[in-house]
Amino acid sequence: MKTFIYSVILAITVSSCATGPRAQTGTVIGGLTGAAAGGIIGSQSGRGLEGAAIGAGLGAAAGNTVGNAQDQRAYNSRRRY
């Protein structure tokens, strides 16, 4: 249970850093994908819930990072010097 709580806190902390539209979408998609993959992998060792929690946290962090990079690229392409 501690792992789940720490994963949720980590996901909230990381996702609050970047708030662009692609970053938010990436966080949600990454979290769901990570939870599914973590649940499947964790169920192989009898710890499906813990695997899902860890996968959700890592997936949300990765999705937020990718989405934020896309937001920054879109912002920079609109700016002309």
N, C-alpha and C positions, 0 to 999 in steps of 0.2 A: 504494500500500500504506500510505503514511503516513496518508492520509485515513481509511482503514478503521480503523487502530489508534486514531487520535484520536477517531473517532466512537464506538468501543466504550468508550474511557475516559470520554468525555463521558456516554454512556448509563449507565454504571455509577455515575458520580459523582452524576448527577441522580437516578437511581432509588433511590439509597441515602438520599436526604433524607427521603422520605415512605414509610412502611412500612405504611399501613393496607391492608385487603383490597381496596378499590376502587382505591387507588393502584397496588398491585402488578398487578392485573388490567389497569388502564389502561396501564401501562408495557408489558406484553406485547402487548396488542392494538395499541397505538400503534406499537410497534416493528415488528411484523409488517406492519401496514398501510403504514407509512412505507417499509419495505424493498421491498415490492411496488411501490408507486407510484414510489419512487426508481429501482428497477431498470428499470421500463418507461420512465420519462422519460430515464434515463441511456443506455438502449440506443439511443435515437434519435440520440444524438451519439457512439455507439461506446464509451461508458464506463458500461456497465451495472453493474459491480461497485462502482465508486465511487459511482454514484447510489444504489445499494441501501444502501451503508454510511452515506452522509449521510442518506438518508431514514429509515433505522432509528434513527439517533441523534436526529434531530429528532422523529420520531414517538414514540419512547420518552419524550422530555422532555415533549412535549405531552400524551401519555396519562397520564403521572405527575401532571402539573399538574391535569388535569381530574379524575382519580381522587381526588387529595388533596382537591380542593375538595368533591367528593361526600362523602368521609369526614368532613370538617369540618362540612358541612351536616347530615349524619345525626347526628353527635355533638351538635351544638348543638340539634337538634330534640328529643333525648332529655333534655337538661338543662332543667329547669324552675326558674325562680327563685322 
